[in-house]
């Protein structure tokens, strides 16, 4: 492999190092894209426009790195629609959404942190199978599922407040796991979701005869396995909280 080819992989190293150092993700990804593009010999800008008289920044017949980044953002701008929901969620939290959610789950005697996560995961799988895209983390996990999980932990531990930071961090990680399991695998149960269509397009391009419903059919065992594994994971979490209650 030539040195030039190795330089093209420098963007991967930048992403790994940047995320390991916990730098701002957006800056890390943009820098990695710029370095990779420049290593591949791409110009910064397309030749059309204000920079066409600067040969060091443009090259005739080639699309610039900045232009590609801008087009990618414009093509995927619908992914930023969740920002519209943030003011409504902020107002709801200001007027006691989290407190009411915690009180509600506290009244359910059978509710535990693990059971709540499993129910939420099934909820996300159902929405994914129906082809409904929800921005789970900002719209559901933070304003609703997390306070409900804390309320379930308070009921499970027989205390009024959860003071232990490790316990709260475990609850947060369980919330994120339930969301990611349900969203990632559930969306592949719908033939109109991007993941299924991407695999379908790749298989067709490679010459394989396959339908979108065939892909959905082979996704079902993976979804079932994710539910079983999640049930074991959340069950172990409940056992840990029960042991903590007994120790208290």
N, C-alpha and C positions, 0 to 999 in steps of 0.2 A: 504494500500500500504506500502511495506517494505521500510526501509531507503535506501537499495541498489537500489530499483527501482526509488526512488526519485533522487538519485545521478546520475542515467543514464540520467535524464532530465537536469542536470546542464549545458550541452552544449547549450541548448536553452537559459538559463539565460545569459550565456557568450556572445552569439551572440547579444541578445537584449541590454545588458549593453554596449558591445563594440561598436555597431553601434550608440547607443544613445550618447556615449562619442566621436564619430567621430574618432575612432581609425582606423588604417589601416585594411581594410576589409580582406585582405588575411591572415594577422596574426590572426585576430579574429576567422576566420573560421577554420584555422588549429589548434589553441589552443582549440577551442570547440570540434573538432574531437578527439584530443588527450585525453582530459579530459573525454569525453563520452566513448571512447573506453576503457580507463583504469578503469572507474567506472563499465563498463560491464565485467571486468575481462580479457580483451584481452591483449596479450603481445604486446610490441612495435614492435618486428620483428618476422618474421616466423622462424621456427627452422632451416631451411636450410640456410647455409651461414656462414659468419665469426662470428656471434654472438651466434651460437648454444651452445657454451661452457659457456655462461653466463645465468644461469637459471632465474635470475631476469628480463631479457629482453626478453626471448623467452619461448615458451611452446609448447611441441610436439603436433602435430595435429591441431594447431590453426594458422590461418593467422594473421600476425602482422598488427598493425595499420599503420605503415609506408609503409608496402607493399601494403595495400589497397589504401592508398592515392596515391602512385606511379602508381599503375595500373589504378586508376580512371583518373589521369592526362594523362597517355599514351593513354587510350581509347578515350579520348575527346580532343586530341591534335589538331585536325582539327579546333577546335574553336578558336585557336590562329593564324589562317592564316591571320586574318585582320592586324596583325603586318606587314605583307609584304607590305600592301598598305600605311603604314604611311610615308615611305621616299618619295614616289611619291606625297602624299598629301602635305607634308612639302615643297617640291620643288615648287609645284603649288602655295601654299600660299606665298612663298617667292617672286615669280614673279607676284603677284597681282591677284590671283584667287578670293579672297574675295572682293577686290575693284571692279573687273569686274562684279562679281555677283550682288553686290549692285547697280552698275550703270545700269545693265540690268533691274532689277526689278523697278528701279526708273523711267524708261521710260514707264512703263505700267501704265497708268492712273487709271485703274480699280483695280489695285493691292492694297490690304490692308494686314495687318499682319494676321488677322483672315482668310481671303480667302486663303492666301498662305499656312497656316497650314492645312486647309481642303483639298486643292489640294494635298499637300504632303502626307497626311494621305491616300487619295484615291490611290495615287501612290504606297504606301507601301502595301496596301491591294491587289492591282492588282498583285504585285510581289509575295506576299505570296500565292495568289490563283494559280499562275503558278508554285509554288514550288521552287522559286528562293530565296535563303537566301542571304540577304545583311547585312553587318555590319553597320547599319544605323547611329549610333551616331558618330563613328570616320570617316566614309566614306562619309556621306552626311550632317548630321546635322551641325557639327562644321565647315567644310570648305565651305559649300554651303548654306544650309537652313538658318543658323543663320545670315550671312551677308546679304542675300536676305531679311530676315525679318527686319533687321535694316534699309535697304534701303527702304522697304515699309513703315516703321514707319516714316522715314524722309520725305517721300512724303506725308504721311497721316497727319503729324504734321506741314508740310510746314516749315521745318527747315533743315539746312545743316548737323547738327550732333545731335545725341540723347545724351544729357548730363546727363539725370536723371538716376541714378543707379537703382531705383525701376522699371522704365520702361524697362531697359535692362534685369533685372532679370525676369520680367513678360514674356518678349519675349523668354528668354532661357527656362523658364518653359513650355511655349506654344510649343516650338520646341520639347522638350522632350516628351510632351504629345502626339503630333501628331505622332511622331515616335513610341512610345509605343503602342498607340491605333492601329495604322495600322499594326505593326509587330505582336503584340500579337494575335489580332483577325483574321487578314488576313491569317496568316499561317495555321489556322484551316480550311480554305476553300480548302486546298489541301489534298488529301487522302494519300500523301506520306510524309507528314511532321511528325516530331517526336511526337508532341502533340496528333494528331489524332491516330497514331499508338499505343501510350501509353494507351490511353483510350480504344482503341479497344482490346488490349491485356488484360487489367484489366477486361473488360466486359466479354470477352471470358472465362477468368479464373474463373469468378463468375458464369458461366453457362448461360449467356444471349446470345441469338442469335441476333447478330447485325453485319451489314456490315460497312465498312469505309465510303461508300457513305451515309449511314443513318446518321452517325455522322456529315458529312459535311452538310447534309440537315438541321439538327437541329442547326448548327452553324450559318446559314444565318440570322435568326432573331436577334441573338446577334450582328452580324457584323452591321446590319442595325441600331440597337439601338445605337451602339457605334458611328456611323456616325451622327445620329440625336443629341445625347448628345454633341458630339464634335462641331457640328455646332452651338448649343446654347452657348457653352462655348466660342468659338472663336468669335461668334457674340457679346457677352457681352464685350469681350476684345476690339473689334473694337469700340463699343459704348463708352467705357472708354477712348480710345485714341482720339475719336472725341470730347468728352467733354473737354479733356485736351487741344486740339487745340483751342477750343472756349475760354477756360479760358486764354490761352496765348494771 
